[in-house]
Amino acid sequence: MASTSIRLGPATLTSLDAGVFYYDGGAMFGGVPKVLWETLIPADAKNRIPLTISPLLVRTPSRTVLVDTGFGGSQVAKDVKYYGFDPSVNVATALAAEGVAPEDVDTVVLTHLHSDHAAAATTLRDDGRLTPTFPRARYVVHEAEWKAAFDPDPRSAAAYRGEDFAPLREGGLLDLVGDRADLGDGVSVERTGGHTAGHLMAVIANEGGTAIYPADLVPSRYHVRIPYVAGIDLFPLDVIARKQEVLRKAVDEEWIVILDHDAIGNIGRIVEDAKGRFVFRDLGR
């Protein structure tokens, strides 16, 4: 799926094509029976479904902000083995296609520190050094998420690689934030929790309207259904409560919603069907 751009007032928002990976369908749909979810996204022989890697690029007249980075870091070979993605297609190639070099990015928002969202925040160099991928950027992470990456609970330990992010702190590039933070030029972040304790949502608001990147609070168009909660969400009841709140506002205020993992298309709006259920509708339809 190619990168897709839209205008929002003076900002250009681009859902980047940083590749596709394959993840267990049961883990993505949690308590929803396979007989239901497989009619939406058919699984392969390993019970995996395709998910896009779609960081968000936000360009304003004075800022270049990247929200999430996708796979990378020190364990690409291991991730390729488990998730079956093409390592030659990544956030760097997606940015290059948009004419953006790593040095052009001034802010990197990491919605959370799972490898499919944040591993490419650092790059393993040929000399064995692990260095920040975006050397001139400030990296924004919720303080609870940073703590979890370095001191995870037993269930979360396999999902975090604190050593991949240590160069951000060592290089003085890290900005830990609380539950809300204004990053300037109409870009802000707020904590949703749910997927992880420190999970963030990016919000872009200006005279052109409001767009959100809810990341793994709503990873695909099918997850706008309130009961569709991923089995890997650490706080499922928080996901339900926060999703209801966010999607209600998205309908009432006509927000643009930019998803992170949908293999059909990532940019749309939320509407309600005849039964009052939330539905993701691709922009322009």
Backbone hydrogen bonds, N-H to C=O, Kabsch-Sander energy under -0.5 kcal/mol:
donor,donor_aa,acceptor,acceptor_aa,energy
4,T,15,S,-1.9
6,I,13,L,-2.4
8,L,11,A,-2.8
11,A,8,L,-2.2
12,T,59,R,-2.8
13,L,6,I,-2.8
13,L,11,A,-0.5
14,T,57,L,-2.7
15,S,4,T,-2.8
16,L,14,T,-0.9
16,L,55,P,-2.8
18,A,16,L,-1.1
18,A,53,I,-2.4
21,F,51,L,-2.8
22,Y,83,Y,-2.4
23,Y,49,I,-2.3
25,G,47,N,-3.2
28,M,24,D,-1.6
29,F,25,G,-1.7
30,G,26,G,-1.4
31,G,229,V,-0.5
32,V,29,F,-2.3
36,L,33,P,-1.7
37,W,33,P,-2.1
38,E,34,K,-2.6
39,T,36,L,-1.0
40,L,37,W,-1.3
41,I,37,W,-2.2
44,D,48,R,-2.3
47,N,44,D,-2.1
49,I,23,Y,-2.9
51,L,21,F,-2.9
52,T,261,H,-0.8
53,I,19,G,-2.8
54,S,52,T,-0.7
54,S,260,D,-1.1
56,L,67,V,-2.1
57,L,14,T,-2.8
57,L,55,P,-0.5
58,V,56,L,-0.5
58,V,65,V,-3.4
59,R,12,T,-2.7
59,R,57,L,-0.5
60,T,58,V,-0.5
60,T,63,R,-2.2
65,V,58,V,-3.1
66,L,107,T,-2.8
67,V,56,L,-3.2
68,D,66,L,-0.7
68,D,109,V,-3.3
69,T,117,H,-3.1
70,G,117,H,-0.6
73,G,122,T,-1.4
75,Q,72,G,-0.7
79,D,75,Q,-2.1
80,V,76,V,-2.8
81,K,77,A,-1.8
82,Y,78,K,-1.7
83,Y,79,D,-3.1
84,G,80,V,-2.2
89,V,86,D,-1.8
90,N,88,S,-0.6
94,A,90,N,-2.3
95,L,91,V,-2.4
96,A,92,A,-2.3
97,A,93,T,-1.8
98,E,94,A,-0.6
98,E,95,L,-1.1
99,G,96,A,-1.7
100,V,95,L,-2.6
101,A,99,G,-0.5
104,D,101,A,-1.9
105,V,101,A,-0.6
105,V,102,P,-0.9
106,D,64,T,-2.3
107,T,64,T,-1.4
108,V,138,R,-3.0
109,V,66,L,-2.9
109,V,107,T,-0.5
110,L,108,V,-0.6
110,L,140,V,-2.7
111,T,109,V,-0.7
115,S,159,A,-0.5
117,H,114,H,-1.9
118,A,114,H,-2.0
119,A,115,S,-1.3
120,A,70,G,-2.5
121,A,118,A,-2.2
122,T,119,A,-1.4
123,T,131,T,-2.9
124,L,73,G,-0.7
125,R,123,T,-0.7
125,R,129,R,-3.5
128,G,125,R,-2.0
131,T,123,T,-2.4
131,T,129,R,-0.6
133,T,121,A,-2.4
134,F,121,A,-0.6
137,A,134,F,-1.7
138,R,106,D,-2.1
139,Y,173,L,-3.2
140,V,108,V,-3.2
140,V,138,R,-0.6
141,V,139,Y,-0.5
141,V,175,D,-2.0
143,E,177,V,-2.4
146,W,142,H,-2.1
147,K,143,E,-1.9
148,A,144,A,-2.0
149,A,145,E,-1.9
150,F,146,W,-1.1
151,D,147,K,-1.8
156,S,153,D,-0.7
157,A,153,D,-1.4
159,A,156,S,-1.8
160,Y,156,S,-0.8
160,Y,157,A,-0.9
162,G,149,A,-0.8
164,D,161,R,-1.8
165,F,161,R,-0.5
165,F,162,G,-1.5
166,A,162,G,-1.0
168,L,165,F,-1.7
169,R,165,F,-0.9
170,E,166,A,-2.7
171,G,167,P,-1.8
172,G,169,R,-1.5
173,L,168,L,-2.5
174,L,168,L,-0.6
175,D,139,Y,-3.4
176,L,174,L,-0.5
177,V,141,V,-2.2
181,A,189,V,-2.2
183,L,181,A,-0.6
183,L,187,V,-2.5
184,G,187,V,-0.7
187,V,184,G,-1.7
188,S,203,V,-2.7
189,V,181,A,-2.3
190,E,201,M,-2.1
191,R,179,D,-2.6
192,T,199,H,-2.8
193,G,199,H,-1.8
195,H,193,G,-1.7
199,H,196,T,-1.2
200,L,111,T,-2.3
201,M,190,E,-2.5
202,A,213,Y,-1.9
203,V,188,S,-2.9
204,I,211,A,-3.1
205,A,186,G,-2.6
205,A,203,V,-0.5
206,N,209,G,-2.4
209,G,206,N,-2.1
211,A,204,I,-2.8
212,I,256,I,-2.5
213,Y,202,A,-2.6
217,L,214,P,-2.0
218,V,215,A,-1.3
223,H,220,S,-1.0
224,V,221,R,-0.9
225,R,222,Y,-1.3
228,Y,225,R,-1.8
229,V,227,P,-1.5
231,G,27,A,-2.2
232,I,27,A,-1.0
233,D,230,A,-1.4
234,L,195,H,-2.0
235,F,194,G,-2.6
238,D,235,F,-0.6
239,V,235,F,-1.8
240,I,236,P,-2.1
241,A,237,L,-2.2
242,R,238,D,-2.8
243,K,239,V,-2.7
244,Q,240,I,-2.2
245,E,241,A,-1.7
246,V,242,R,-2.9
247,L,243,K,-2.7
248,R,244,Q,-1.7
249,K,245,E,-1.8
250,A,246,V,-2.2
251,V,247,L,-2.0
252,D,248,R,-2.6
253,E,249,K,-2.8
254,E,251,V,-0.8
255,W,250,A,-1.6
256,I,210,T,-2.6
257,V,268,G,-3.3
258,I,212,I,-2.9
259,L,257,V,-0.6
259,L,266,N,-3.1
261,H,219,P,-1.7
263,A,261,H,-0.5
268,G,257,V,-2.2
268,G,266,N,-0.5
269,R,281,R,-2.5
270,I,255,W,-0.5
271,V,279,V,-2.8
273,D,277,R,-2.3
276,G,273,D,-2.2
279,V,271,V,-2.8
281,R,269,R,-3.1
281,R,279,V,-0.5
283,L,267,I,-2.2
285,R,282,D,-1.9
